[in-house]
Amino acid sequence: MSRDDFIDVYRRYLAKFEDLFGDLDYSEVAQHQGKLINKLRYDEFVVKWTEFKRIEEYLREVMSRGATLNDEINRNYLELSAFVLENPKDFVLL
C-alpha cells in the first residue's frame, strides 16, 4: 500500500473509532470485541494494520489448503482486528 492508501484507511479508522467510542484521548482505554484497546496514532495504526492484513492473508491461504488453524495465530488475528476496528473473518468456515 502507498502512504496515501494508509492515510485513507487511517481516516476511516479514526471516524469509526469516534463513532464507536466518542472523542477519547490516545491514552484512554475502550473495550472492543472483548479486548481492551486504545486509539492508535498513525504510526501505531500502520504497524497493526499491516500485521492484521498479513495474518489475514496467511490464514486465508492456510485454510484454503485444508490445513488446521493455529490457535496462537488466530488469537493474534482476533486481537489485531479489535485494535484496527475490523470484523474478523471466520476462517474455520472458509
N, C-alpha and C positions, 0 to 999 in steps of 0.2 A: 504494500500500500504506500501511496505517496503521503507526504506530510499533510497535504490538503485533505486527503481522504481521512486521516486520523482526526483532523480538526473537525470535519463534519460529523464523524462518529462521536467525538467528544462533546460536541454541542448538543447532539441528540441525547447523549448520556446525561448531561447536566440538566436539560429540560425534563427528562424522565425522573431524575433524582428529585428535582424540586417538586414535580407533580406528586410523587410518592411520599416525600418526607418534609416538604416545605423548605425554607431557606436555612438549612443547617450549615454551621461552620465546618471547615475541613476536619477539625478535631473532635466534633460531636459524633456519637455513635447512634446507628439505627439498626433495626433488625429487618432482614430481608431473606426470604426462603430459609428461615431458620438459622441464619448466620448473622453475626454482628459485623456490620460494615460501617465505613465512613465515606464521605465524599472524597473522591480521588482527585488529586491535582493532575494536570495534563500529563506530565512525565510518568506518574504512577499509573494512570489510566492506560497509556500506550503499552507499558510493560505487561499489565494484567490482560488487556485486550489481545495483545499478540500471543500471549501464552494460552489464553482461552481459545482462540482460533486454531492454534497449533494442536492443542489437545483434542479439540472437536474434530479436526481433520484426521488425526491419528485414530480416534475412536471410530469414526465412520469407516475408515479403511480396514481396521481390525475386525469390526463386526460384520462387514460385508463379506469377509472371507470365512465367516462362521466360527471365528475364534471366541474364546471366553473373555469376559470383561474383567479387567484388573481392578479390584476394589480401591486401591490407593489412587490410581489414575482417575477413576470415576469420582472419588471423593474430592480430588483436586479440581476436576472439571466443575463439579457442583459448587464448590467454594468460589471459583473464579466467576462462574455465571452469576452468582449472587453479587459479587463485587462490581461487575460491569453491567448489572441490571438486565441481563438477558435470560430468557426462559431456557433452561437446559433441555436438550433433546433427549429422548429416551432411546438410547442406543440398543437396549435389550430388544425392543420391538422392531428394529430395522431388519 
